[in-house]
Amino acid sequence: MAVTEAMDIDRSRPMTREEKKVILASSLGTVFEWYDFYLYGSLAAIIGASRPATPPEKSVAFTIAVISLGAKLAKADGAVARSEVAAFRRLFIIPRHEEKNAGRVFDLARQDVAGFDAWARRIAAMFPKGDPILYDVIEGLFIIALADGKLHENETSFIDEVARIFAIPEAEVMAIRAACQQVRSEE
């Protein structure tokens, strides 16, 4: 009974100006709140969709792809030299607790050059065309290739194909190659 008594409102009198203000203010507040909710929710979805939670260069997929590319490049001239492995380790810092796993991936990938282009395509798909990370990968590959003291024809073909997949212009690849060879000759 108490509930029905509390809801028993005298409807015979018109609403006061103050009551009308309260209803209007409450309604406007609710409208604005829902508008904010919709606007921020929509923008969060749009902005969030264009930004990955983890940058690609810090992802496991990128790490595995780079390890595989580096190992396959080291094999491109026929044999994987210790200097190439050392160059890879200097370039691509792998956390100590992940070295064993990275070693497994490297050892598996260095058995054969086949499939390097698939790894390059995976990396290329992670970044927009012209991203500096793609140029860094090409530079790293040249450093690995030159680590044993010579740039083999098969290594050059390998890197040229990776650069083509990355959509890096040939002139820029030649400039990266020249810079890496210059640094190597000064060592």
Disulfide bonds with the S-S distance in Angstrom:
none
